[in-house]
Amino acid sequence: MMKRGKREWVGAWTVLFAGFVVAGCAEQAAPDTEAASEVGLAFNTPASTTFHEPMAEEVHLANIRQLTFGGNNAESYFSADGTRLIFQRQDSVSTGCDQEYVMNIDGSDMRRVSNGKGRTTCGFFIQGDTRIMYASTQAHAPACPARPDDSMGYVWPIGHLELYTANPDGSDTRQVTDNGTYNAEATATPDGERVIFTSTLDGDIELYTMKVDGSDIRRITNRVGYDGGAFYSPDGSKIVWRAQYPETAADSADYLALLGQRMVRPSKLELWVADADGSNARQITNLGAAAFAPFFHPDGQRIIFSSNHASADGRSFELFMVNVDGSGLTQVTYSNDFNSFPMFSPDGSKLVFASNRHGSEPRETNLFIADWIE
């Protein structure tokens, strides 16, 4: 998921669920984007009228509305005013490349805001919702990147991505990084004027911050290993991210060998919290599994995230909440499939997330928005 994925990651995560058969059927048709090439192409989608009951144990969720129908849809993030979502979509479960889309929070007025070239991921609203930012492989090659060889085991690609900004309708696209490395997973400060992102700019997979125009780049993590998927707290004073650091010489050798091939093996990701400049970093989970896609609750004291640590075979990902000091771990979803990329609306009244629940075919990933019940 990694946005959430990815972030390029969502395609990698969904490979993990190839054996799942997801029951249910979508009541609305997905937009046909196979032949689309224009930036800002609108599909005139109506507001979704498809609602689902939460699982019996999902006491924090109510009025779950399904927003997308078919393909892989993930990493859906609210605009600062809480009225729109930006997300990445792959039209088919098994073919095609992610592109960036924007829609209203009821599923209406869906439009593609990327140009259809390469793979685009990691969309986010910036600068008071007047611009968006996303990552794309288009500068390296316009074709869809090939997936890693299965002989490498379960790995994520760290491809050639650069960061771009555009108007919310996809017009006026501007490239803001140009270093030929991996630059993705960008999210913004509460005022939308600065972003935190993941990059291999200095050789390792680290977190950096910069102004939205690409200037004033600052590296804020300095430990060998994978650091990624960071978000700011509601007041901008802290960050949360996922990390995996080699623990043995064999781990280090495997990590560095894969890094040289632009890949990483995300077997045990834990969550970390730090001040916004990277100082006072501390690990807040120790689950020994994959914990990723963390996001702060608007109260700034809790973090919601996805993990497979409670799954007997590691194949089910549920949403969990934990306090910023690592205490109070609680489970939020109970659908026994893939649930990830959660984000609270700015006022905390709603939660948007991606899930395999109610899919029309195995591994289909759709977006859902629910009322949040404390």
For each residue, the residues with C-beta under 8 A, 3 or more apart:
1: 4 5 6 7 9 10 12 13 74 75 292 293 306 340 341 354
2: 5 6 7 8 9 10 12 13 156 185 228 229 242 266 292 293
3: 6 7 9 10 74 75 77 88 121 122 123 184 185 229 293 341
4: 1 7 9 10 74 75 76 77 88 121 122 229 293 340 341 354
5: 1 2 8 9 10 11 12 13 74 75 121 156 229 292 293 341
6: 1 2 3 9 10 11 12 13 74 75 121 122 156 185
7: 1 2 3 4 10 75 121 122 135 184 185 198 228 229
8: 2 5 11 12 98 119 121 122 135 156 157 159 161 184
9: 1 2 3 4 5 6 12 13 121 156 292
10: 1 2 3 4 5 6 7 13 14 72 74 75 88 90 98 121 341 354 365
11: 5 6 8 14 15 72 90 98 147
12: 1 2 5 6 8 9 15 16 154 155 156 157
13: 1 2 5 6 9 10 16 17 317 338 340
14: 10 11 17 18 72 93 338 363 365
15: 11 12 18 147 154
16: 12 13 154 315
17: 13 14 20 315 337 338 356 362 363
18: 14 15 362 363
19: 315 362
20: 17 315 337 338 356 362 363
21: 362
22: 337 356 357 358 359 361 362 363 364
23: 358
24: 357 358 359 360
25: 358 360
26: 29 30 50 66 69 70 358 359 360 366
27: 49 50 69
28: 46 48 49 50 69
29: 26 69 70
30: 26 68 69 70 71 91
31: 43 45 110
32: 35 43
33: 36 41 43 89 91 99 112
34: 91 96
35: 32
36: 33 41 112 116
37: 41 115 116
38: 41 115
39: 112 113 114 115 166 170 171 173
40: 111 112 113 169 170 171
41: 33 36 37 38 111 112
42: 109 110 111
43: 31 32 33 110 111 112
44: 109
45: 31 103 107 108 109 110
46: 28 49 107 108
47: 104 106 107 108
48: 28 65 66 67 106 107 108
49: 27 28 46
50: 26 27 28 65 66 69
51: 63 64 65 66
52: 64 65 66 357 358 368
53: 64
54: 58 59 61 62 64 370
55: 58 333 334 335
56: 334
57: 331 334
58: 54 55 61 332 333 334
59: 54 373
60: 332 351 372 373 374
61: 54 58 64 332 333 351 370 371 372 373
62: 54 370 371 373
63: 51 370 371
64: 51 52 53 54 61 368 369 370
65: 48 50 51 52 106 107 368 369 370
66: 26 48 50 51 52 69 107 358 366 367 368
67: 48 73 76 85 103 105 106 107 352 366 367 368 369
68: 30 71 73 87 89 107 366 367
69: 26 27 28 29 30 50 66 360 366
70: 26 29 30 91 360 364 366
71: 30 68 89 90 91 92 93 96 364 365
72: 10 11 14 89 90 93 98 363 364 365
73: 67 68 76 87 88 89 90 354 365 366 367
74: 1 3 4 5 6 10 87 88 340 341 354 365 367
75: 1 3 4 5 6 7 10 87 88 121 122 123 341 354
76: 4 67 73 85 86 87 341 343 352 353 354 367
77: 3 4 85 86 87 123 124 125 187 343 352
78: 82 84 85 105 125 343 344 345 346 352
79: 82 83 84 85 86 125 129 168
80: 125 128 129 190 192 346
81: 84 129 346
82: 78 79 105 345 346 347 350
83: 79 104 105
84: 78 79 81 102 103 104 105 125 129 168
85: 67 76 77 78 79 102 103 104 105 352 367
86: 76 77 79 100 101 102 113 123 124 125 132 134
87: 68 73 74 75 76 77 100 101 102 103 123 367
88: 3 4 10 73 74 75 98 99 100 101 120 121 122 123
89: 33 68 71 72 73 98 99 100 101 112
90: 10 11 71 72 73 93 96 97 98 99
91: 30 33 34 70 71 96
92: 71 95 96
93: 14 71 72 90 361 362 363 364 365
94: 363
95: 92
96: 34 71 90 91 92 144
97: 90 118 119 120 144 145
98: 8 10 11 72 88 89 90 119 120 121
99: 33 88 89 90 112 114 116 120
100: 86 87 88 89 112 113 114 120 121 123 132 134
101: 86 87 88 89 110 111 112 113
102: 84 85 86 87 110 111 113 123 132 168 169
103: 45 67 84 85 87 107 108 109 110 111
104: 47 83 84 85 107 108 109
105: 67 78 82 83 84 85 345 350 352 369
106: 47 48 65 67
107: 45 46 47 48 65 66 67 68 103 104 110
108: 45 46 47 48 103 104
109: 42 44 45 103 104
110: 31 42 43 45 101 102 103 107
111: 40 41 42 43 101 102 103 169 170
112: 33 36 39 40 41 43 89 99 100 101 116 170
113: 39 40 86 100 101 102 123 132 134 166 168 169 170
114: 39 99 100 117 120 134 136 170
115: 37 38 39 138 170 173
116: 36 37 99 112
117: 114 136 138 142
118: 97 136 137 138 139 140 141 142 143 144 145
119: 8 97 98 136 137 144 145 159 161
120: 88 97 98 99 100 114 123 134 135 136 137 138
121: 3 4 5 6 7 8 9 10 75 88 98 100 134 135 136 161 184
122: 3 4 6 7 8 75 88 133 134 135 184 185 186
123: 3 75 77 86 87 88 100 102 113 120 132 133 134
124: 77 86 132 133 134 186 187 188 195
125: 77 78 79 80 84 86 129 131 132 168 188 192
126: 130 131 132 133 165 188 192 193 195 212
127: 130 131 192 193 212
128: 80 191 192
129: 79 80 81 84 125 168 192
130: 126 127 167 168
131: 125 126 127 165 166 167 168 192 212
132: 86 100 102 113 123 124 125 126 165 166 167 168
133: 122 123 124 126 163 164 165 176 186 188 195 212
134: 86 100 113 114 120 121 122 123 124 163 164 166 186
135: 7 8 120 121 122 161 162 163 164 183 184 185 186
136: 114 117 118 119 120 121 139 161 162 164
137: 118 119 120 140 141 145 159 160 161
138: 115 117 118 120 141 142
139: 118 136 160 162 175 178
140: 118 137 159 160 161 162 180
141: 118 137 138 145 160
142: 117 118 138
143: 118
144: 96 97 118 119
145: 97 118 119 137 141 157 159 160
146:
147: 11 15 157
148: 152 155 156 157 263
149: 152
150: 153
151:
152: 148 149 155 258 263
153: 150 265
154: 12 15 16 265 266 267
155: 12 148 152 258 263 264 265 266
156: 2 5 6 8 9 12 148 263 264 265 266
157: 8 12 145 147 148 262 263
158: 182 200 205 259 262 263 264
159: 8 119 137 140 145 182 262
160: 137 139 140 141 145 180 181 182 262
161: 8 119 121 135 136 137 140 182 183 184
162: 135 136 139 140 175 176 177 178 179 183
163: 133 134 135 175 176 177 183 184 186 195 197 214
164: 133 134 135 136 173 174 175 176
165: 126 131 132 133 173 174 176 212 213
166: 39 113 131 132 134 170 171 172 173 174
167: 130 131 132 170 171 172
168: 79 84 102 113 125 129 130 131 132
169: 40 102 111 113
170: 39 40 111 112 113 114 115 166 167 173
171: 39 40 166 167
172: 166 167
173: 39 115 164 165 166 170
174: 164 165 166
175: 139 162 163 164 178
176: 133 162 163 164 165 212 213 214
177: 162 163 183 199 214
178: 139 162 175
179: 162 183 199 201
180: 140 160
181: 160 199 200 201
182: 158 159 160 161 198 199 200 205 262
183: 135 161 162 163 177 179 186 197 198 199 201
184: 3 7 8 121 122 135 161 163 197 198 199
185: 2 3 6 7 122 135 197 198 228 229 230
186: 122 124 133 134 135 163 183 195 196 197
187: 77 124 195 196 197 230 231 232
188: 124 125 126 133 192 193 194 195 212 232
189: 192 193 194 195 196 232 236 276
190: 80 232 234 235 236
191: 128 194 236
192: 80 125 126 127 128 129 131 188 189 212
193: 126 127 188 189 211 212
194: 188 189 191 209 210 211 212
195: 124 126 133 163 186 187 188 189 209 210 211 212
196: 186 187 189 207 208 209 220 230 231 232 239
197: 163 183 184 185 186 187 207 208 209 210 230
198: 7 182 183 184 185 205 206 207 208 227 228 229 230
199: 177 179 181 182 183 184 202 205 206 208
200: 158 181 182 203 204 205 206 259 262
201: 179 181 183 206 208 217 219
202: 199 206 219
203: 200 259
204: 200 224 225 259
205: 158 182 198 199 200 225 226 227 228 259 264
206: 198 199 200 201 202 219 220 221 222 227
207: 196 197 198 219 220 221 227 228 230 239 241 278
208: 196 197 198 199 201 217 218 219 220
209: 194 195 196 197 217 218 220 276 277
210: 194 195 197 214 215 216 217 218
211: 193 194 195 214 215 216
212: 126 127 131 133 165 176 188 192 193 194 195
213: 165 176
214: 163 176 177 210 211 217
215: 210 211
216: 210 211
217: 201 208 209 210 214
218: 208 209 210 277
219: 201 202 206 207 208 222
220: 196 206 207 208 209 274 277 278
221: 206 207 227 243 278 281
222: 206 219 278
223: 227 243 245
224: 204 245 246 252 255
225: 204 205 243 244 245 246 255
226: 205 242 243 244 245 255 264 266 269
227: 198 205 206 207 221 223 230 241 242 243 272
228: 2 7 185 198 205 207 241 242 243
229: 2 3 4 5 7 185 198 241 242 292 293 294
230: 185 187 196 197 198 207 227 239 240 241
231: 187 196 239 240 241 294 295 296
232: 187 188 189 190 196 236 238 239 276 296
233: 236 237 238 239 240 276 296 300
234: 190 296 298 299 300
235: 190 238 300
236: 189 190 191 232 233 276
237: 233 275 276
238: 232 233 235 273 274 275 276 296 300 324
239: 196 207 230 231 232 233 273 274 275 276 278
240: 230 231 233 271 272 273 284 294 295 296 303 324
241: 207 227 228 229 230 231 271 272 294
242: 2 226 227 228 229 269 270 271 272 291 292 293 294
243: 221 223 225 226 227 228 269 270 271 272 283
244: 225 226 264 266 267 268 269 270
245: 223 224 225 226
246: 224 225 251 252 254 255
247: 251
248: 251 252
249: 252 253
250: 253 254
251: 246 247 248 254 255
252: 224 246 248 249 255 256
253: 249 250 256 257
254: 246 250 251 257 258 265
255: 224 225 226 246 251 252 258 259 264 265
256: 252 253 259 260
257: 253 254 260 261
258: 152 155 254 255 261 263 264 265
259: 158 200 203 204 205 255 256 262 263 264
260: 256 257
261: 257 258
262: 157 158 159 160 182 200 259
263: 148 152 155 156 157 158 258 259
264: 155 156 158 205 226 244 255 258 259
265: 153 154 155 156 254 255 258
266: 2 154 155 156 226 244 269 290 292
267: 154 244 290
268: 244 288 289 290
269: 226 242 243 244 266 289 290 291 292
270: 242 243 244 283 284 285 286 287 291
271: 240 241 242 243 283 284 285 291 294 303 305 322
272: 227 240 241 242 243 281 282 283 284
273: 238 239 240 281 282 284 303 324
274: 220 238 239 277 278 279 280 281 282
275: 237 238 239 278 279 280
276: 189 209 232 233 236 237 238 239
277: 209 218 220 274
278: 207 220 221 222 239 274 275 281
279: 274 275
280: 274 275
281: 221 272 273 274 278
282: 272 273 274
283: 243 270 271 272 286 326
284: 240 270 271 272 273 303 322 324 325 326
285: 270 271 291 305 307 322 326 329
286: 270 283 326
287: 270 291 307 309
288: 268 309
289: 268 269 307 308 309 311 314
290: 266 267 268 269 307 308 309 314 317
291: 242 269 270 271 285 287 294 305 306 307 309
292: 1 2 5 9 229 242 266 269 305 306 307 340
293: 1 2 3 4 5 229 242 305 306 340 341 342
294: 229 231 240 241 242 271 291 303 304 305
295: 231 240 303 304 305 342 343 344
296: 231 232 233 234 238 240 300 302 303 344
297: 300 301 302 303 304 321 344 348
298: 234 344 346 347 348
299: 234 302 348
300: 233 234 235 238 296 297 324
301: 297 323 324
302: 296 297 299 321 322 323 324 328
303: 240 271 273 284 294 295 296 297 321 322 323 324
304: 294 295 297 319 320 321 332 342 344 351
305: 271 285 291 292 293 294 295 319 320 321 322 342
306: 1 291 292 293 317 318 319 320 339 340 341 342
307: 285 287 289 290 291 292 310 317 318 320
308: 289 290 311 314 315 316 317 318
309: 287 288 289 290 291
310: 307 316 318 331
311: 289 308 314 315 316 317 318
312:
313: 316
314: 289 290 308 311
315: 16 17 19 20 308 311
316: 308 310 311 313 336 337 338
317: 13 290 306 307 308 311 337 338 339 340
318: 306 307 308 310 311 331 332 333 334 335 336 339
319: 304 305 306 331 332 333 339 340 342 353
320: 304 305 306 307 329 330 331 332
321: 297 302 303 304 305 328 329 330 332
322: 271 284 285 302 303 305 326 327 328 329 330
323: 301 302 303 326 327 328
324: 238 240 273 284 300 301 302 303
325: 284
326: 283 284 285 286 322 323
327: 322 323
328: 302 321 322 323
329: 285 320 321 322
330: 320 321 322
331: 57 310 318 319 320 334
332: 58 60 61 304 318 319 320 321 342
333: 55 58 61 318 319 339 353 355
334: 55 56 57 58 318 331
335: 55 318 339 355 356 357
336: 316 318
337: 17 20 22 316 317 355 356 357
338: 13 14 17 20 316 317 354 355 356 365
339: 306 317 318 319 333 335 342 353 354 355 356 357
340: 1 4 13 74 292 293 306 317 319 353 354 355
341: 1 3 4 5 10 74 75 76 293 306 353 354
342: 293 295 304 305 306 319 332 339 351 352 353
343: 76 77 78 295 351 352 353
344: 78 295 296 297 298 304 348 350 351 372
345: 78 82 105 348 349 350 351 352
346: 78 80 81 82 298
347: 82 298
348: 297 298 299 344 345 372
349: 345 371 372
350: 82 105 344 345 369 370 371 372
351: 60 61 304 342 343 344 345 369 370 372
352: 67 76 77 78 85 105 342 343 345 367 368 369 370
353: 76 319 333 339 340 341 342 343 367 368 370
354: 1 4 10 73 74 75 76 338 339 340 341 365 366 367 368
355: 333 335 337 338 339 340 358 365 366 368
356: 17 20 22 335 337 338 339 359 363 364 365 366
357: 22 24 52 335 337 339 366 368
358: 22 23 24 25 26 52 66 355 366
359: 22 24 26 356 362 363 364 365 366
360: 24 25 26 69 70 364
361: 22 93 364
362: 17 18 19 20 21 22 93 359
363: 14 17 18 20 22 72 93 94 356 359
364: 22 70 71 72 93 356 359 360 361
365: 10 14 71 72 73 74 93 338 354 355 356 359
366: 26 66 67 68 69 70 73 354 355 356 357 358 359
367: 66 67 68 73 74 76 85 87 352 353 354
368: 52 64 65 66 67 352 353 354 355 357
369: 64 65 67 105 350 351 352
370: 54 61 62 63 64 65 350 351 352 353
371: 61 62 63 349 350
372: 60 61 344 348 349 350 351
373: 59 60 61 62
374: 60
